[in-house]
């Protein structure tokens, strides 16, 4: 084992080579390993070809201390990882009793018949150690090829995620004591990557070299990452964190795995309050995001998707005259949608949205991307009109996020106008 | 140049190695190349290290006919692609006049000062041919290293996309006339990958070698891909397609980019019908999936998220006595939810769902994963009870899909009971 451990990833799957699947697993692995102090030096991706897999694995195991294979553990004929590993390790392929029990149990729990395809997943290289898969039928496995530890992991992201801790046990045994790289991840909404970088450059020119700053732009959140290579620099890291909160803390939703919905559910629960939704162009997405959070039933009881005007009238009590006079995408209508949802549900707070997701339905005055949002409690409903043109589902994602964020800000008593409301304000709103 | 061209991708960037960026560029390249009949055999990803880049490039150019490098063309110090290529090609690095003009023009158009960082982007290996970048400051370039064509492309996705046609000119000159690979993609719901493979093995033992069969397991759809390397085999491909429709055609939603929601929206539109939703455990996801489809407003007017019992009563008219007697997760309640949504909305069809998403809320008789689904029109509501335990958001995804699929089957008059209803039937349902 070399002094600086060399860790390489071998990703396999025809769907990766054809571009049908975008690989997010290697990023998940790399982030997890990095937090444990392990850098990935190299990734190789090949299709479901026994020769390619075996050739890469032979070359990789000759120089790396750890190789993690992802993919190819499934039940079908083109899942070749176990066979490829066995061939490079000069091992036999054999049914492992514990793996068979896992497959049997997995099928039994789901009332699935145990077929030859499933049983193939119990065929592993002789001498391989099982790594448990708590959410899928394919077990992972660990085996040494020469000095190199080879770990085989499933390609289904949720199964890989569930296996990370099991992998670390083997990696820890191979590499010995590791220096973790403590990492803080601040989740922000409403700041672009380049404005965030610009703000930091301007206001925090003395950023310490020991704290490395990274951005990960997702939709809708931008993650800001503060990593240190040596735990001795934790005080510096905390100072940077405080600086970022001071600089744009109202855009920081939370840390770690926090999402806008999980943050809002927690805030509502703390207050013993409940929220309802009245959605037009977001079509139920806000309700869906809230109800994805475990335990959300204590803060969310009812949501209304009122696409058509007659539903806005009949179910939410929006005045027909206002619909006729101002149109569905208007301040008075979105306000009445919020009020109606509050009345109907008895909730404490409401989020209401009425806009034009496009691609069709826009007018010169209200082009696609126009949206009215209302949020707040019975006697404190606020509204804003944004113009945020984007492809349909991205628009829905961004506007649902904005609705959740605006109520989050209200609950926290944040008075600052968020960056996106300044930048995306509708010229006629 | 070998008879079968070998095309490899070399991706570079520390953000790819740390997992902060998920690589979508290689998928974009692979899909584009495949449409032009070119398979990518191998992808290698390394960080911004001159030694790693040069070592990989040396090995790749020795055996590939085309290597496409992505990333490392930016203005910063850690962008090393031009230097690495020059070193492997034994070329000098020199300012190219056309590249300098591009950078100058790009800066002038944006009123940006021309600085050393930008001018670095005009330094290219001697003998490299420029590839125009219509949307960014970094030009791409093409150069031969031995027999191998090396193409360097920018890491910003929009810039790479804008450069694809320019790349193809060089690749076409290198590889000569190319044969496109016609591919059929069948989208299925409710068949697992392993049951699908098993059915094909059993019923279609004479599957022709010329038609390669691939699976892409997503949640909730399983894509079955039929690819041929030679357009002369198109009749065989069509025969395989017909065989699959005969074998499990009721599980085939459609082809290409079809989703359950887009399929259902199209079926409803053909019939001039509308659908409404009454959702408990799926929390608005069915409504959200439907409204993600452009033009869905013509078939979807209203959805109800009735998490709490009093909402089921007040908004949907479910009888309090039935809620008390049978519980919210029961046949009579889910049926009344569907009826109430139909009444409230005036829609032709309804999908209603009441279940226990978990992780909490289950009982021994109705554990997490228990769900009643109702679907159909005013006088033809059907119901089923499934037991489909899965992590919360996956459960919601699967049950929303099942609801959409059951109505799809109803609209198409499919009488066969889907595989998932047979396998997941609740023992007490």
Boltz contact constraints between the chains, C-beta under 6 A:
constraints:
  - contact:
      token1: [A, 14]
      token2: [B, 214]
      max_distance: 6.0
  - contact:
      token1: [A, 15]
      token2: [B, 216]
      max_distance: 6.0
  - contact:
      token1: [A, 17]
      token2: [B, 40]
      max_distance: 6.0
  - contact:
      token1: [A, 18]
      token2: [B, 30]
      max_distance: 6.0
  - contact:
      token1: [A, 18]
      token2: [B, 34]
      max_distance: 6.0
  - contact:
      token1: [A, 19]
      token2: [B, 27]
      max_distance: 6.0
  - contact:
      token1: [A, 19]
      token2: [B, 30]
      max_distance: 6.0
  - contact:
      token1: [A, 19]
      token2: [B, 31]
      max_distance: 6.0
  - contact:
      token1: [A, 20]
      token2: [B, 216]
      max_distance: 6.0
  - contact:
      token1: [A, 22]
      token2: [B, 24]
      max_distance: 6.0
  - contact:
      token1: [A, 22]
      token2: [B, 27]
      max_distance: 6.0
  - contact:
      token1: [A, 24]
      token2: [B, 22]
      max_distance: 6.0
  - contact:
      token1: [A, 27]
      token2: [B, 19]
      max_distance: 6.0
  - contact:
      token1: [A, 27]
      token2: [B, 22]
      max_distance: 6.0
  - contact:
      token1: [A, 30]
      token2: [B, 18]
      max_distance: 6.0
  - contact:
      token1: [A, 30]
      token2: [B, 19]
      max_distance: 6.0
  - contact:
      token1: [A, 31]
      token2: [B, 19]
      max_distance: 6.0
  - contact:
      token1: [A, 34]
      token2: [B, 18]
      max_distance: 6.0
  - contact:
      token1: [A, 40]
      token2: [B, 17]
      max_distance: 6.0
  - contact:
      token1: [A, 42]
      token2: [B, 46]
      max_distance: 6.0
  - contact:
      token1: [A, 43]
      token2: [B, 45]
      max_distance: 6.0
  - contact:
      token1: [A, 44]
      token2: [B, 44]
      max_distance: 6.0
  - contact:
      token1: [A, 45]
      token2: [B, 43]
      max_distance: 6.0
  - contact:
      token1: [A, 46]
      token2: [B, 42]
      max_distance: 6.0
  - contact:
      token1: [A, 75]
      token2: [B, 194]
      max_distance: 6.0
  - contact:
      token1: [A, 76]
      token2: [B, 197]
      max_distance: 6.0
  - contact:
      token1: [A, 111]
      token2: [B, 423]
      max_distance: 6.0
  - contact:
      token1: [A, 115]
      token2: [B, 198]
      max_distance: 6.0
  - contact:
      token1: [A, 117]
      token2: [B, 194]
      max_distance: 6.0
  - contact:
      token1: [A, 117]
      token2: [B, 197]
      max_distance: 6.0
  - contact:
      token1: [A, 117]
      token2: [B, 198]
      max_distance: 6.0
  - contact:
      token1: [A, 118]
      token2: [B, 194]
      max_distance: 6.0
  - contact:
      token1: [A, 214]
      token2: [B, 20]
      max_distance: 6.0
  - contact:
      token1: [A, 216]
      token2: [B, 20]
      max_distance: 6.0
  - contact:
      token1: [A, 283]
      token2: [B, 287]
      max_distance: 6.0
  - contact:
      token1: [A, 283]
      token2: [B, 288]
      max_distance: 6.0
  - contact:
      token1: [A, 283]
      token2: [B, 291]
      max_distance: 6.0
  - contact:
      token1: [A, 284]
      token2: [B, 284]
      max_distance: 6.0
  - contact:
      token1: [A, 284]
      token2: [B, 287]
      max_distance: 6.0
  - contact:
      token1: [A, 284]
      token2: [B, 288]
      max_distance: 6.0
  - contact:
      token1: [A, 284]
      token2: [B, 303]
      max_distance: 6.0
  - contact:
      token1: [A, 285]
      token2: [B, 288]
      max_distance: 6.0
  - contact:
      token1: [A, 287]
      token2: [B, 283]
      max_distance: 6.0
  - contact:
      token1: [A, 287]
      token2: [B, 284]
      max_distance: 6.0
  - contact:
      token1: [A, 287]
      token2: [B, 305]
      max_distance: 6.0
  - contact:
      token1: [A, 288]
      token2: [B, 283]
      max_distance: 6.0
  - contact:
      token1: [A, 288]
      token2: [B, 284]
      max_distance: 6.0
  - contact:
      token1: [A, 288]
      token2: [B, 285]
      max_distance: 6.0
  - contact:
      token1: [A, 288]
      token2: [B, 288]
      max_distance: 6.0
  - contact:
      token1: [A, 291]
      token2: [B, 283]
      max_distance: 6.0
  - contact:
      token1: [A, 292]
      token2: [B, 393]
      max_distance: 6.0
  - contact:
      token1: [A, 294]
      token2: [B, 359]
      max_distance: 6.0
  - contact:
      token1: [A, 294]
      token2: [B, 392]
      max_distance: 6.0
  - contact:
      token1: [A, 297]
      token2: [B, 307]
      max_distance: 6.0
  - contact:
      token1: [A, 300]
      token2: [B, 307]
      max_distance: 6.0
  - contact:
      token1: [A, 301]
      token2: [B, 307]
      max_distance: 6.0
  - contact:
      token1: [A, 301]
      token2: [B, 308]
      max_distance: 6.0
  - contact:
      token1: [A, 301]
      token2: [B, 311]
      max_distance: 6.0
  - contact:
      token1: [A, 302]
      token2: [B, 311]
      max_distance: 6.0
  - contact:
      token1: [A, 303]
      token2: [B, 284]
      max_distance: 6.0
  - contact:
      token1: [A, 303]
      token2: [B, 305]
      max_distance: 6.0
  - contact:
      token1: [A, 305]
      token2: [B, 287]
      max_distance: 6.0
  - contact:
      token1: [A, 305]
      token2: [B, 303]
      max_distance: 6.0
  - contact:
      token1: [A, 307]
      token2: [B, 297]
      max_distance: 6.0
  - contact:
      token1: [A, 307]
      token2: [B, 300]
      max_distance: 6.0
  - contact:
      token1: [A, 307]
      token2: [B, 301]
      max_distance: 6.0
  - contact:
      token1: [A, 308]
      token2: [B, 301]
      max_distance: 6.0
  - contact:
      token1: [A, 311]
      token2: [B, 301]
      max_distance: 6.0
  - contact:
      token1: [A, 311]
      token2: [B, 302]
      max_distance: 6.0
  - contact:
      token1: [A, 359]
      token2: [B, 294]
      max_distance: 6.0
  - contact:
      token1: [A, 392]
      token2: [B, 294]
      max_distance: 6.0
  - contact:
      token1: [A, 393]
      token2: [B, 292]
      max_distance: 6.0
